[in-house]
Amino acid sequence: MNNDRMTSKDAAKYLGIKLSTLWEWRNRSIVELPYYKIGKRKFFYMKKDLDNYLEKCRVDFIEPEQ
């Protein structure tokens, strides 16, 4: 089995969100997060895609000027 492939449940846990939130993102196109659809109701995500999404969410701390 490929360790880079994650079920929806695993992907939600990895991102730290509820499974229902991931469902909303996918079905309402709220967040651009690539996924694979196998059949009518089977989805999976690639870890590298989740990591890319998390990297885009990164906010770097900027020290305020004094």
N, C-alpha and C positions, 0 to 999 in steps of 0.2 A: 504494500500500500504506500502511496505517495504521502509523505508527511507534510507537504506543502499545500495539500488540498484540504479544505475545511467544510464541514456541514454548516448550515445556517446557524445552528445552535452553537457550534464551536466558534464561528466567526463573531457572533454577537458577544460571546464571553470574552474573546480575544480583544474586541474593541471596547469592552466595558459598558455595553448597552444591553437593553432588553431585547429579546427576540422579536417582540412586537415592533420595536423601533426599527430594527433591521428590515422587517416586513414592510413597514411604511416607506422607508427609504427606497426599497426596491420597487414596490408597486405604485408609488406616487412620484417616482423620479425626483425625490427631494435631494438626494446626495448622489453624485456621480461615482458609483462604486461598482466596478466590473464584477460580473458573476456569470456562472454557467447554468443553463437550464437544461435538465435532462428529463424528457417526458413532460407531463403536465404540471407536476407539483414537486419535482426534485431539483434542488438548487445546490450549488457549491461555489465556494470562493477560494481564490488562491492567496496564500499568505503574503506573497510579494505585493499583490494588489492592495491588501489591507495595510501593509507597511507603507506603501506609497501614499495611501489616503491619510494615514496618521502623520506622515511627514509634512503633508500639505496643511495639516491642522496646527502645526507647531507655531508657537508664538515665542519669539525670543525676548528676553528681558532687556529693556533699554533703561539704563540708569538715568534718572532725571538730572538735568543740569542744575548746578547750585548757584 
